[in-house]
Amino acid sequence: MYDHILVALDGSEPSRLAGQIAVALAAATSARLTACHVYGAEIHQRRFAEMEPGLPTKYQEQDTLSELRTAHDKLIYQGFQALSAGYVEDFVKSSRDSGIVVESVASEGRSYVGILHLAETHRADLIVLGAEGLGVVGNGMLGGTTSRVLDSARCDVLVARRALQGGPVLTGVDGSEEALKAVAKAVAIGRVMDKSLHIVAAYDPDFHTHVFSAMARSLSPQRQDQVGLASQEKLHDDIINDGLGKLYREFLREAERRFSNDCIALTTFLVTGKVYCALDLQAGDSDADLIVVNRHGLHRQSCSRLGSNAEGLIRTTSTNVLLVGGVDDESSGPKHMSDSAKITTVAQPLVWDSDAEARLLRVPSFVRRMARRAVENAVRELGKNRVSAEDFASVAAHFGMGGRKDNT
């Protein structure tokens, strides 16, 4: 699963947690481990030079100033090298005592630049680091170094926030192949670390409610009648929200079909709410040790470096998060249901009578597809294979779609 794990250490409590998780993963996967520390000596040297004009007069003599520069440079470079060794040496020793193949490396420069460079040059396939570092302020926000590593890493990144406590691994599905890649990684981790797997499908039925409320506030009564706002809102309430639930339930079934034989205890959850919030809430309810998500999901755009739900989750959760996929990974495109799923979810097409089709054309174009689906669902429930004008009128009257006979 992982061959080489790079863990970033800086002596902070979050980095200590990152070290513990890196060791646990390395032990479970037989991966090599590299402990690194990146120090910024040059920036201190540059700042000291900028401060020189403001030094007391006794330090302004050229010989004195030269000696001061030499002493400061020696203190900075040798001091940082000693600090780097101190941050990693105990970690390296304890890891070796546990039978893990481990090395250490120190690098000068900006922390996130150095971590990304070391991951590239050492060919690490996983970076592990704390959610914050030495600059921690305790408000739960994501540290600057971690944020920049997440934005540019070409491999998986694990953000550590707490110690592993024996809880399950949690992941989510959204109908994309990217999500299923994250599920596959979660399955692999759960199996080697003897953890159960929780798969979540989250959808937001309240989104359309907020949209229609905004439309009601923004549009004049005349405009509302023109677009059929009331009937379209009812259509969404009765069809779209229920349809989303059915769709995401099928995503869960597809994941079960694909991964249920992987020797891991698997439980699925269909939940509602803003996706990253719903995942975080479920992780809390499940007391999950780790949330596994892909860098991108169903609605990936080519210019995006990190999906909004992945980013929102990593920034707000108190659970460890594994981000699967590098910034350069190509999109897999939308997920297609397996043949078995198609057999159970795709019905035979219905024949529409011409007068029923004519009435459908009276429905606004932006909601016509939903109206067709509503009518066909109702006709199928009656066991019919043809849509008549009477069938359309019955459903239209229910949804207020202008299907009365005097409208023909």
C-alpha positions in Angstrom: 0.0 0.0 0.0 2.7 2.5 1.1 6.4 1.9 0.4 8.0 5.1 1.8 6.5 7.4 4.4 7.9 10.9 5.0 7.0 12.3 8.4 7.7 16.0 9.3 8.8 16.7 12.9 9.4 20.0 14.6 9.2 19.2 18.3 5.5 20.3 18.6 2.7 18.2 20.0 1.0 17.9 16.6 4.2 16.6 15.1 4.5 14.1 17.9 1.1 12.7 17.0 2.1 12.7 13.4 5.2 10.6 14.4 3.1 8.1 16.3 0.7 7.6 13.3 3.6 7.4 10.8 5.1 4.6 12.9 1.8 2.7 13.2 1.3 2.9 9.4 4.9 1.9 8.7 4.7 -1.1 11.0 1.4 -2.2 9.5 2.5 -1.8 5.8 6.2 -2.6 6.1 7.0 0.8 4.6 10.3 2.6 5.0 10.2 5.7 7.1 12.0 9.0 6.7 11.8 11.6 9.5 12.6 15.1 8.4 13.0 18.6 9.8 13.2 21.7 7.7 14.7 24.8 9.4 14.8 28.4 8.2 18.3 29.7 8.9 18.5 32.0 5.9 15.4 34.0 6.9 17.0 34.6 10.3 20.2 35.7 8.7 18.4 38.1 6.4 16.3 39.5 9.2 19.5 40.1 11.3 21.0 42.0 8.4 17.9 44.2 8.2 18.2 44.9 11.9 21.8 46.0 11.8 21.2 49.8 11.3 19.1 49.9 14.4 21.8 48.2 16.7 23.3 50.3 19.5 26.3 52.5 18.5 28.9 50.3 20.2 28.0 47.5 17.7 28.3 49.7 14.7 32.1 49.6 14.4 32.9 47.5 11.4 35.2 45.0 13.2 32.6 44.6 15.9 29.8 44.2 13.4 31.7 41.6 11.5 32.4 39.6 14.6 28.7 39.9 15.5 27.7 38.6 12.1 30.0 35.7 12.3 28.8 34.7 15.8 25.2 35.1 14.8 25.6 33.0 11.6 27.4 30.3 13.6 24.7 30.3 16.2 21.9 30.1 13.6 23.3 27.4 11.4 24.9 25.2 14.0 22.0 25.8 16.4 19.4 24.8 13.8 21.3 21.8 12.9 21.5 20.7 16.5 17.8 21.4 16.9 17.0 19.3 13.9 19.0 16.4 15.3 17.2 16.7 18.6 13.8 16.7 17.0 14.4 13.4 15.2 17.0 11.4 17.0 14.7 9.9 19.7 12.1 9.2 17.1 14.6 7.4 14.9 15.9 5.3 17.8 12.4 4.2 19.0 11.3 3.4 15.5 14.4 1.2 14.9 13.8 -0.5 18.2 10.3 -1.3 16.8 11.9 -3.0 13.8 11.1 -0.2 11.3 13.6 0.8 8.6 14.0 4.5 9.2 16.4 7.3 8.3 16.5 11.0 9.1 17.2 14.1 7.0 17.4 17.8 7.7 17.0 20.6 5.2 17.3 24.4 5.2 14.6 26.6 3.7 10.9 27.3 4.0 9.2 24.4 5.8 6.6 23.5 3.2 9.0 23.9 0.3 11.5 21.6 2.0 8.9 19.0 2.9 7.6 18.9 -0.7 11.1 18.7 -2.1 12.1 15.9 0.3 9.0 14.0 -0.7 9.9 14.3 -4.3 13.6 13.4 -4.0 13.0 10.5 -1.6 10.0 9.3 -3.7 7.7 9.2 -0.7 4.2 8.0 -1.5 2.8 9.4 1.8 3.5 12.6 3.8 2.5 12.6 7.5 2.5 15.9 9.4 0.6 17.6 12.2 -2.4 19.9 11.6 -0.3 22.6 13.2 3.3 23.1 14.2 5.4 25.2 16.6 3.3 28.2 15.7 0.2 26.5 17.1 -2.4 29.0 18.6 -4.9 26.4 19.8 -7.9 27.5 17.8 -8.1 24.4 15.7 -7.1 26.2 12.5 -4.9 24.4 10.0 -1.2 25.6 10.1 0.3 27.4 7.2 2.9 24.8 6.4 0.3 22.0 6.4 -2.1 24.0 4.3 0.6 24.6 1.6 1.8 21.0 1.6 -1.8 19.9 1.1 -2.2 22.3 -1.8 0.9 21.1 -3.7 1.7 17.5 -2.7 2.0 15.0 -5.5 1.3 12.1 -3.1 -1.1 11.2 -0.3 -1.0 13.4 2.8 -2.1 12.5 6.3 -3.0 15.3 8.6 -2.6 14.3 12.3 -4.9 15.8 14.9 -5.1 13.1 17.7 -3.7 9.8 18.8 -5.1 6.6 17.3 -7.6 5.0 19.8 -8.9 1.8 18.1 -11.8 3.4 16.2 -12.9 2.6 12.7 -11.7 4.1 9.4 -14.4 6.3 7.8 -14.7 7.2 4.2 -17.3 8.5 1.8 -18.8 8.0 -1.7 -20.4 10.5 -4.0 -20.7 8.7 -7.3 -17.1 9.4 -8.5 -14.3 7.0 -9.2 -12.1 9.3 -7.1 -14.3 8.5 -4.1 -14.0 4.8 -4.7 -10.2 5.2 -4.9 -10.4 6.6 -1.4 -12.6 3.8 -0.3 -10.1 1.3 -1.6 -7.3 3.0 0.3 -9.5 3.0 3.5 -10.2 -0.7 3.0 -6.5 -1.4 2.7 -5.6 0.6 5.8 -8.5 -1.0 7.8 -7.4 -4.5 6.8 -3.7 -4.1 7.8 -4.5 -2.2 11.0 -7.3 -4.4 12.0 -10.0 -1.7 11.9 -13.6 -1.8 10.8 -14.7 0.4 7.9 -17.6 2.9 7.8 -18.7 4.2 4.4 -20.8 7.3 4.3 -22.9 8.8 1.5 -24.0 12.4 2.3 -26.3 14.6 0.3 -27.8 18.0 1.1 -31.6 18.1 0.6 -31.7 21.6 2.1 -29.7 23.2 -0.7 -32.6 23.6 -3.0 -34.8 24.9 -0.2 -32.3 27.7 0.3 -32.2 28.4 -3.4 -35.9 28.6 -3.7 -36.1 30.9 -0.7 -33.5 33.2 -2.3 -35.6 33.2 -5.5 -38.7 34.0 -3.6 -37.0 37.0 -2.0 -35.4 38.2 -5.2 -38.1 37.7 -7.8 -41.2 39.8 -8.2 -44.6 37.9 -7.9 -44.9 38.3 -11.7 -41.5 36.7 -12.3 -42.3 33.9 -9.8 -45.5 33.1 -11.8 -43.6 33.3 -15.0 -41.1 30.6 -14.0 -43.7 28.6 -12.0 -41.7 29.0 -8.8 -44.3 27.4 -6.5 -44.8 24.3 -8.7 -41.0 23.9 -9.3 -40.4 24.0 -5.6 -43.0 21.4 -5.0 -41.4 19.3 -7.7 -38.0 19.5 -6.0 -39.5 18.7 -2.6 -41.4 15.6 -3.9 -38.9 14.3 -6.6 -35.4 15.7 -6.4 -34.7 15.3 -2.7 -36.2 11.8 -2.7 -34.3 11.0 -5.9 -31.0 12.1 -4.3 -31.6 9.8 -1.4 -32.2 6.9 -3.7 -29.2 7.8 -5.9 -26.8 8.0 -2.9 -28.1 4.8 -1.4 -27.2 3.1 -4.7 -23.7 4.6 -4.4 -23.4 2.8 -1.0 -24.7 -0.4 -2.5 -22.1 -0.2 -5.3 -19.3 0.3 -2.7 -20.6 -2.7 -0.7 -20.7 -4.9 -3.9 -17.1 -3.9 -4.7 -15.5 -4.1 -1.3 -17.6 -6.5 0.9 -15.3 -9.5 0.2 -12.2 -7.7 1.3 -12.0 -9.4 4.8 -13.1 -6.3 6.6 -16.1 -5.4 8.7 -18.1 -2.9 6.7 -21.0 -0.6 7.7 -22.7 2.0 5.5 -24.5 5.2 6.5 -26.8 7.4 4.4 -26.8 10.9 6.0 -27.9 14.4 5.1 -26.3 17.8 5.4 -23.5 19.8 4.0 -21.1 17.0 2.8 -17.9 17.8 4.8 -20.0 18.7 7.9 -22.0 15.4 7.6 -18.8 13.4 7.3 -17.3 15.1 10.3 -20.4 14.5 12.4 -20.5 10.8 11.4 -16.9 10.5 12.3 -17.6 11.9 15.7 -20.6 9.6 16.2 -18.5 6.6 15.1 -15.4 7.8 17.1 -13.4 7.2 13.9 -9.6 7.1 14.1 -9.2 8.2 10.5 -11.2 9.8 7.7 -10.1 8.9 4.2 -11.1 11.2 1.4 -9.9 11.8 -2.1 -8.4 15.2 -3.1 -11.3 15.6 -5.5 -14.8 14.3 -5.9 -17.6 14.3 -8.4 -17.6 17.9 -9.4 -13.9 18.3 -10.0 -12.7 21.2 -12.3 -9.4 21.2 -14.1 -8.2 24.3 -12.4 -8.9 23.0 -8.9 -6.0 21.8 -6.7 -8.1 20.6 -3.8 -11.8 19.9 -3.7 -14.0 22.1 -1.5 -15.4 19.3 0.6 -12.0 17.7 1.2 -10.6 21.1 2.2 -13.5 22.0 4.4 -13.3 18.7 6.2 -9.5 18.9 6.8 -9.8 22.4 8.1 -12.7 21.8 10.5 -12.5 18.2 11.8 -10.8 17.1 15.0 -10.2 13.7 13.4 -7.1 12.6 11.5 -7.6 12.9 7.8 -5.9 11.0 5.0 -6.0 12.9 1.7 -5.7 10.5 -1.2 -4.2 11.5 -4.5 -1.6 14.0 -5.7 -2.2 17.4 -7.1 -1.2 16.2 -10.6 -3.5 13.2 -10.7 -5.8 13.1 -13.7 -9.5 13.1 -13.3 -11.2 9.6 -13.6 -14.4 11.1 -14.8 -17.9 10.2 -13.5 -18.4 6.8 -12.0 -20.5 4.3 -14.0 -22.7 1.8 -12.2 -21.9 -1.8 -12.5 -24.1 -4.0 -14.7 -25.7 -5.5 -11.7 -26.6 -2.0 -10.5 -28.1 -1.1 -13.8 -30.2 -4.1 -13.9 -31.8 -3.2 -10.5 -32.1 0.5 -11.0 -32.8 1.2 -14.8 -36.3 0.6 -16.0 -37.5 0.0 -19.5 -38.4 3.2 -21.4 -42.1 4.1 -21.6 -44.0 5.1 -24.7 -45.6 8.6 -24.6 -48.8 9.3 -26.4 -48.6 12.4 -28.6 -51.0 14.4 -26.6 -49.2 13.6 -23.4 -45.9 14.6 -25.0 -47.6 17.9 -26.1 -48.6 18.6 -22.5 -45.1 17.9 -21.3 -43.7 20.5 -23.7 -45.8 23.2 -21.8 -43.6 22.6 -18.7 -40.7 25.1 -18.5 -37.6 23.6 -20.2 -35.3 23.8 -17.1 -37.6 21.5 -15.1 -39.0 19.4 -18.0 -36.7 16.4 -17.4 -37.8 16.2 -13.8 -41.4 16.5 -14.8 -41.0 13.6 -17.2 -39.4 11.5 -14.5 -42.2 12.3 -12.1 -44.9 11.2 -14.6 -43.0 8.1 -15.6 -42.5 7.0 -12.0 -46.2 7.4 -11.3 -47.1 5.5 -14.4 -44.7 2.6 -13.6 -46.2 2.4 -10.1 -49.5 1.7 -11.8 -48.0 -1.1 -13.8 -48.4 0.6 -17.1 -45.9 0.9 -20.0 -47.5 3.8 -21.8 -48.1 7.5 -20.7 -51.5 8.8 -21.7 -52.8 12.4 -21.6 -54.9 11.3 -18.6 -51.8 10.0 -16.8 -50.0 13.3 -17.4 -53.0 15.3 -16.2 -53.3 13.4 -13.0 -49.6 13.9 -12.1 -49.6 17.5 -13.3 -52.6 18.4 -11.1 -50.8 16.9 -8.1 -47.6 19.0 -8.8 -49.4 22.1 -10.1 -47.7 21.9 -13.6 -50.6 23.4 -15.5 -51.9 20.0 -16.7 -55.6 20.7 -16.6 -57.6 19.7 -19.6 -58.7 23.3 -20.3 -55.0 24.1 -20.9 -54.8 21.9 -23.9 
